[in-house]
């Protein structure tokens, strides 16, 4: 398993490099990412990162082909201040 916390921190830093400090990030997070975070007891850390970076949004079932999950993704739109 990859480290979701490290991945999320790198993702948000790359967003900051492009759009500046995030004023709002509208995110769509795969529910399997949340389930994995809960299993690894990382949900609180992920929630803190989301709150610190003004992330709002919802969970979905991610990318699927027929009834099979292909991967666990997070996607969204970031609005920042340069």
Buried (B, 14 or more C-beta within 10 A) or exposed (E): EEEBBEEBBEBBEEBBEEBEEBEEBBBBBBBBBBEBBEEBEBBEBBEEBBEEBBBEBEBBEBEEEEEEBEEBBBEBEBEBEE
